[in-house]
Amino acid sequence: MLIFLVNQLVVSDSCFQIEDKKNSTSDLVSAKGSFNGLDSTGKKVTIYETSIYRIANGKIVEQWGFPDALGLSHQLEPKK
């Protein structure tokens, strides 16, 4: 299950920005079964991301995503 929580939404004439938090399991993080060389474990993870969307003629024409990949990697690392 994926839980998606929007923390902040900023809107302008031609763009909007979303800052969000996603709660999931590592199984859903990557369809390939691994992320940055770390295998899927089924462990619960939290992913923070900022996304910016550009709108033209009423449609999304560009999207930039900035996930906290380092934070996710730290959550998936095996405990020492």
N, CA, C and O atoms as a GROMACS GRO file, in nm:
protein
  320
    1MET      N    1   0.084  -0.117   0.000
    1MET     CA    2   0.000   0.000   0.000
    1MET      C    3   0.090   0.124   0.000
    1MET      O    4   0.194   0.128   0.066
    2LEU      N    5   0.046   0.224  -0.076
    2LEU     CA    6   0.117   0.351  -0.084
    2LEU      C    7   0.028   0.460  -0.027
    2LEU      O    8  -0.085   0.478  -0.071
    3ILE      N    9   0.080   0.532   0.073
    3ILE     CA   10   0.007   0.645   0.132
    3ILE      C   11   0.079   0.772   0.090
    3ILE      O   12   0.200   0.785   0.109
    4PHE      N   13   0.006   0.865   0.031
    4PHE     CA   14   0.062   0.986  -0.028
    4PHE      C   15   0.005   1.105   0.047
    4PHE      O   16  -0.116   1.124   0.048
    5LEU      N   17   0.090   1.186   0.111
    5LEU     CA   18   0.047   1.303   0.187
    5LEU      C   19   0.113   1.428   0.130
    5LEU      O   20   0.235   1.438   0.128
    6VAL      N   21   0.030   1.523   0.084
    6VAL     CA   22   0.083   1.648   0.032
    6VAL      C   23   0.107   1.742   0.149
    6VAL      O   24   0.013   1.777   0.221
    7ASN      N   25   0.233   1.783   0.170
    7ASN     CA   26   0.268   1.874   0.278
    7ASN      C   27   0.250   2.019   0.238
    7ASN      O   28   0.213   2.103   0.320
    8GLN      N   29   0.277   2.049   0.110
    8GLN     CA   30   0.267   2.187   0.063
    8GLN      C   31   0.237   2.186  -0.086
    8GLN      O   32   0.290   2.104  -0.161
    9LEU      N   33   0.151   2.279  -0.128
    9LEU     CA   34   0.118   2.299  -0.269
    9LEU      C   35   0.132   2.447  -0.298
    9LEU      O   36   0.070   2.530  -0.232
   10VAL      N   37   0.215   2.480  -0.397
   10VAL     CA   38   0.238   2.619  -0.437
   10VAL      C   39   0.198   2.630  -0.584
   10VAL      O   40   0.244   2.552  -0.667
   11VAL      N   41   0.113   2.729  -0.616
   11VAL     CA   42   0.061   2.743  -0.753
   11VAL      C   43   0.093   2.882  -0.806
   11VAL      O   44   0.079   2.981  -0.735
   12SER      N   45   0.136   2.887  -0.934
   12SER     CA   46   0.154   3.015  -1.003
   12SER      C   47   0.081   3.006  -1.137
   12SER      O   48   0.010   2.908  -1.162
   13ASP      N   49   0.099   3.104  -1.223
   13ASP     CA   50   0.029   3.105  -1.352
   13ASP      C   51   0.063   2.985  -1.439
   13ASP      O   52  -0.026   2.926  -1.500
   14SER      N   53   0.190   2.949  -1.446
   14SER     CA   54   0.230   2.844  -1.538
   14SER      C   55   0.294   2.722  -1.472
   14SER      O   56   0.334   2.628  -1.541
   15CYS      N   57   0.303   2.721  -1.340
   15CYS     CA   58   0.366   2.608  -1.270
   15CYS      C   59   0.295   2.579  -1.138
   15CYS      O   60   0.225   2.664  -1.083
   16PHE      N   61   0.315   2.457  -1.090
   16PHE     CA   62   0.278   2.429  -0.952
   16PHE      C   63   0.382   2.335  -0.893
   16PHE      O   64   0.444   2.256  -0.964
   17GLN      N   65   0.400   2.346  -0.763
   17GLN     CA   66   0.500   2.268  -0.691
   17GLN      C   67   0.430   2.192  -0.580
   17GLN      O   68   0.344   2.246  -0.510
   18ILE      N   69   0.469   2.066  -0.564
   18ILE     CA   70   0.415   1.982  -0.458
   18ILE      C   71   0.530   1.930  -0.374
   18ILE      O   72   0.627   1.876  -0.428
   19GLU      N   73   0.521   1.946  -0.243
   19GLU     CA   74   0.613   1.881  -0.150
   19GLU      C   75   0.532   1.774  -0.081
   19GLU      O   76   0.429   1.802  -0.019
   20ASP      N   77   0.579   1.650  -0.090
   20ASP     CA   78   0.499   1.541  -0.036
   20ASP      C   79   0.583   1.439   0.040
   20ASP      O   80   0.706   1.439   0.036
   21LYS      N   81   0.510   1.353   0.110
   21LYS     CA   82   0.569   1.242   0.185
   21LYS      C   83   0.491   1.118   0.145
   21LYS      O   84   0.368   1.118   0.147
   22LYS      N   85   0.563   1.013   0.109
   22LYS     CA   86   0.500   0.887   0.072
   22LYS      C   87   0.543   0.781   0.172
   22LYS      O   88   0.662   0.767   0.201
   23ASN      N   89   0.448   0.706   0.224
   23ASN     CA   90   0.478   0.592   0.310
   23ASN      C   91   0.444   0.467   0.232
   23ASN      O   92   0.336   0.456   0.175
   24SER      N   93   0.537   0.372   0.231
   24SER     CA   94   0.517   0.250   0.154
   24SER      C   95   0.606   0.141   0.211
   24SER      O   96   0.662   0.153   0.320
   25THR      N   97   0.617   0.035   0.135
   25THR     CA   98   0.715  -0.069   0.168
   25THR      C   99   0.820  -0.069   0.058
   25THR      O  100   0.795  -0.022  -0.053
   26SER      N  101   0.938  -0.120   0.089
   26SER     CA  102   1.046  -0.118  -0.009
   26SER      C  103   1.012  -0.199  -0.133
   26SER      O  104   1.073  -0.179  -0.238
   27ASP      N  105   0.915  -0.291  -0.124
   27ASP     CA  106   0.873  -0.369  -0.240
   27ASP      C  107   0.815  -0.279  -0.348
   27ASP      O  108   0.829  -0.307  -0.467
   28LEU      N  109   0.749  -0.169  -0.307
   28LEU     CA  110   0.685  -0.079  -0.402
   28LEU      C  111   0.778   0.030  -0.453
   28LEU      O  112   0.743   0.104  -0.545
   29VAL      N  113   0.895   0.042  -0.394
   29VAL     CA  114   0.989   0.148  -0.432
   29VAL      C  115   1.042   0.125  -0.573
   29VAL      O  116   1.057   0.220  -0.650
   30SER      N  117   1.072   0.002  -0.608
   30SER     CA  118   1.127  -0.028  -0.739
   30SER      C  119   1.064  -0.153  -0.796
   30SER      O  120   1.062  -0.258  -0.731
   31ALA      N  121   1.014  -0.142  -0.917
   31ALA     CA  122   0.956  -0.258  -0.984
   31ALA      C  123   1.062  -0.362  -1.018
   31ALA      O  124   1.030  -0.478  -1.042
   32LYS      N  125   1.188  -0.321  -1.019
   32LYS     CA  126   1.297  -0.413  -1.052
   32LYS      C  127   1.345  -0.491  -0.930
   32LYS      O  128   1.429  -0.580  -0.943
   33GLY      N  129   1.293  -0.460  -0.810
   33GLY     CA  130   1.330  -0.535  -0.692
   33GLY      C  131   1.448  -0.481  -0.615
   33GLY      O  132   1.483  -0.535  -0.510
   34SER      N  133   1.513  -0.374  -0.666
   34SER     CA  134   1.623  -0.315  -0.592
   34SER      C  135   1.626  -0.165  -0.617
   34SER      O  136   1.568  -0.115  -0.714
   35PHE      N  137   1.694  -0.093  -0.528
   35PHE     CA  138   1.708   0.051  -0.541
   35PHE      C  139   1.851   0.085  -0.503
   35PHE      O  140   1.894   0.058  -0.391
   36ASN      N  141   1.925   0.145  -0.595
   36ASN     CA  142   2.066   0.179  -0.572
   36ASN      C  143   2.146   0.060  -0.522
   36ASN      O  144   2.233   0.074  -0.436
   37GLY      N  145   2.117  -0.057  -0.576
   37GLY     CA  146   2.190  -0.178  -0.540
   37GLY      C  147   2.144  -0.244  -0.412
   37GLY      O  148   2.200  -0.346  -0.372
   38LEU      N  149   2.042  -0.189  -0.345
   38LEU     CA  150   1.990  -0.247  -0.221
   38LEU      C  151   1.864  -0.328  -0.255
   38LEU      O  152   1.772  -0.276  -0.317
   39ASP      N  153   1.861  -0.453  -0.213
   39ASP     CA  154   1.748  -0.540  -0.244
   39ASP      C  155   1.623  -0.500  -0.168
   39ASP      O  156   1.629  -0.442  -0.059
   40SER      N  157   1.510  -0.533  -0.228
   40SER     CA  158   1.380  -0.509  -0.165
   40SER      C  159   1.365  -0.603  -0.045
   40SER      O  160   1.397  -0.721  -0.053
   41THR      N  161   1.315  -0.549   0.068
   41THR     CA  162   1.303  -0.628   0.190
   41THR      C  163   1.160  -0.633   0.244
   41THR      O  164   1.132  -0.711   0.334
   42GLY      N  165   1.070  -0.552   0.190
   42GLY     CA  166   0.936  -0.542   0.243
   42GLY      C  167   0.928  -0.446   0.362
   42GLY      O  168   0.822  -0.430   0.421
   43LYS      N  169   1.040  -0.385   0.397
   43LYS     CA  170   1.049  -0.292   0.510
   43LYS      C  171   0.968  -0.165   0.481
   43LYS      O  172   0.961  -0.121   0.366
   44LYS      N  173   0.907  -0.106   0.585
   44LYS     CA  174   0.834   0.020   0.568
   44LYS      C  175   0.934   0.134   0.551
   44LYS      O  176   1.033   0.143   0.623
   45VAL      N  177   0.906   0.221   0.453
   45VAL     CA  178   0.993   0.334   0.424
   45VAL      C  179   0.910   0.460   0.405
   45VAL      O  180   0.790   0.454   0.376
   46THR      N  181   0.974   0.575   0.423
   46THR     CA  182   0.914   0.706   0.399
   46THR      C  183   0.999   0.778   0.296
   46THR      O  184   1.121   0.787   0.310
   47ILE      N  185   0.934   0.829   0.192
   47ILE     CA  186   1.004   0.898   0.085
   47ILE      C  187   0.952   1.041   0.078
   47ILE      O  188   0.831   1.063   0.067
   48TYR      N  189   1.042   1.137   0.086
   48TYR     CA  190   1.006   1.279   0.071
   48TYR      C  191   1.045   1.322  -0.069
   48TYR      O  192   1.150   1.282  -0.121
   49GLU      N  193   0.961   1.405  -0.132
   49GLU     CA  194   0.990   1.449  -0.268
   49GLU      C  195   0.930   1.587  -0.292
   49GLU      O  196   0.824   1.621  -0.240
   50THR      N  197   1.002   1.665  -0.371
   50THR     CA  198   0.950   1.792  -0.423
   50THR      C  199   0.938   1.775  -0.573
   50THR      O  200   1.033   1.734  -0.639
   51SER      N  201   0.822   1.807  -0.627
   51SER     CA  202   0.798   1.799  -0.771
   51SER      C  203   0.748   1.932  -0.822
   51SER      O  204   0.667   1.998  -0.758
   52ILE      N  205   0.797   1.971  -0.939
   52ILE     CA  206   0.754   2.094  -1.004
   52ILE      C  207   0.696   2.056  -1.140
   52ILE      O  208   0.756   1.980  -1.216
   53TYR      N  209   0.580   2.110  -1.170
   53TYR     CA  210   0.510   2.082  -1.295
   53TYR      C  211   0.489   2.213  -1.370
   53TYR      O  212   0.449   2.314  -1.311
   54ARG      N  213   0.517   2.212  -1.501
   54ARG     CA  214   0.489   2.329  -1.584
   54ARG      C  215   0.364   2.300  -1.667
   54ARG      O  216   0.349   2.192  -1.723
   55ILE      N  217   0.276   2.398  -1.673
   55ILE     CA  218   0.148   2.384  -1.742
   55ILE      C  219   0.146   2.476  -1.864
   55ILE      O  220   0.188   2.591  -1.856
   56ALA      N  221   0.096   2.424  -1.976
   56ALA     CA  222   0.075   2.504  -2.096
   56ALA      C  223  -0.053   2.456  -2.163
   56ALA      O  224  -0.073   2.335  -2.180
   57ASN      N  225  -0.138   2.546  -2.200
   57ASN     CA  226  -0.265   2.513  -2.264
   57ASN      C  227  -0.348   2.415  -2.181
   57ASN      O  228  -0.415   2.327  -2.235
   58GLY      N  229  -0.343   2.432  -2.048
   58GLY     CA  230  -0.424   2.350  -1.959
   58GLY      C  231  -0.373   2.209  -1.937
   58GLY      O  232  -0.443   2.127  -1.879
   59LYS      N  233  -0.251   2.178  -1.981
   59LYS     CA  234  -0.195   2.044  -1.967
   59LYS      C  235  -0.057   2.051  -1.902
   59LYS      O  236   0.014   2.151  -1.917
   60ILE      N  237  -0.020   1.946  -1.832
   60ILE     CA  238   0.115   1.936  -1.777
   60ILE      C  239   0.208   1.901  -1.893
   60ILE      O  240   0.190   1.799  -1.959
   61VAL      N  241   0.307   1.987  -1.918
   61VAL     CA  242   0.398   1.965  -2.031
   61VAL      C  243   0.540   1.930  -1.986
   61VAL      O  244   0.618   1.876  -2.064
   62GLU      N  245   0.573   1.960  -1.861
   62GLU     CA  246   0.704   1.922  -1.806
   62GLU      C  247   0.688   1.892  -1.658
   62GLU      O  248   0.601   1.945  -1.590
   63GLN      N  249   0.776   1.803  -1.609
   63GLN     CA  250   0.775   1.768  -1.467
   63GLN      C  251   0.919   1.744  -1.424
   63GLN      O  252   0.995   1.676  -1.493
   64TRP      N  253   0.954   1.800  -1.309
   64TRP     CA  254   1.085   1.777  -1.248
   64TRP      C  255   1.060   1.720  -1.108
   64TRP      O  256   0.984   1.778  -1.030
   65GLY      N  257   1.123   1.608  -1.078
   65GLY     CA  258   1.106   1.546  -0.948
   65GLY      C  259   1.238   1.542  -0.873
   65GLY      O  260   1.343   1.514  -0.931
   66PHE      N  261   1.233   1.571  -0.744
   66PHE     CA  262   1.352   1.574  -0.660
   66PHE      C  263   1.329   1.489  -0.536
   66PHE      O  264   1.304   1.543  -0.428
   67PRO      N  265   1.336   1.356  -0.549
   67PRO     CA  266   1.315   1.270  -0.432
   67PRO      C  267   1.438   1.270  -0.342
   67PRO      O  268   1.550   1.294  -0.387
   68ASP      N  269   1.415   1.244  -0.215
   68ASP     CA  270   1.524   1.232  -0.118
   68ASP      C  271   1.582   1.091  -0.128
   68ASP      O  272   1.555   1.006  -0.043
   69ALA      N  273   1.660   1.068  -0.232
   69ALA     CA  274   1.716   0.935  -0.257
   69ALA      C  275   1.814   0.892  -0.148
   69ALA      O  276   1.819   0.774  -0.113
   70LEU      N  277   1.890   0.986  -0.094
   70LEU     CA  278   1.984   0.952   0.013
   70LEU      C  279   1.910   0.907   0.138
   70LEU      O  280   1.947   0.808   0.201
   71GLY      N  281   1.804   0.979   0.174
   71GLY     CA  282   1.724   0.940   0.289
   71GLY      C  283   1.662   0.802   0.272
   71GLY      O  284   1.656   0.723   0.367
   72LEU      N  285   1.617   0.772   0.150
   72LEU     CA  286   1.559   0.641   0.122
   72LEU      C  287   1.667   0.533   0.132
   72LEU      O  288   1.644   0.426   0.189
   73SER      N  289   1.785   0.560   0.076
   73SER     CA  290   1.895   0.462   0.083
   73SER      C  291   1.931   0.430   0.228
   73SER      O  292   1.957   0.314   0.261
   74HIS      N  293   1.932   0.532   0.314
   74HIS     CA  294   1.964   0.508   0.456
   74HIS      C  295   1.859   0.418   0.521
   74HIS      O  296   1.892   0.336   0.607
   75GLN      N  297   1.733   0.432   0.481
   75GLN     CA  298   1.628   0.348   0.539
   75GLN      C  299   1.638   0.204   0.491
   75GLN      O  300   1.598   0.113   0.563
   76LEU      N  301   1.691   0.183   0.371
   76LEU     CA  302   1.699   0.047   0.314
   76LEU      C  303   1.827  -0.026   0.349
   76LEU      O  304   1.835  -0.148   0.331
   77GLU      N  305   1.928   0.046   0.400
   77GLU     CA  306   2.054  -0.019   0.435
   77GLU      C  307   2.034  -0.121   0.545
   77GLU      O  308   1.955  -0.098   0.637
   78PRO      N  309   2.104  -0.233   0.537
   78PRO     CA  310   2.094  -0.333   0.645
   78PRO      C  311   2.148  -0.276   0.776
   78PRO      O  312   2.245  -0.199   0.775
   79LYS      N  313   2.087  -0.312   0.887
   79LYS     CA  314   2.135  -0.269   1.018
   79LYS      C  315   2.268  -0.336   1.047
   79LYS      O  316   2.289  -0.454   1.015
   80LYS      N  317   2.359  -0.259   1.108
   80LYS     CA  318   2.492  -0.316   1.142
   80LYS      C  319   2.499  -0.348   1.288
   80LYS      O  320   2.602  -0.396   1.335
   0.00000   0.00000   0.00000
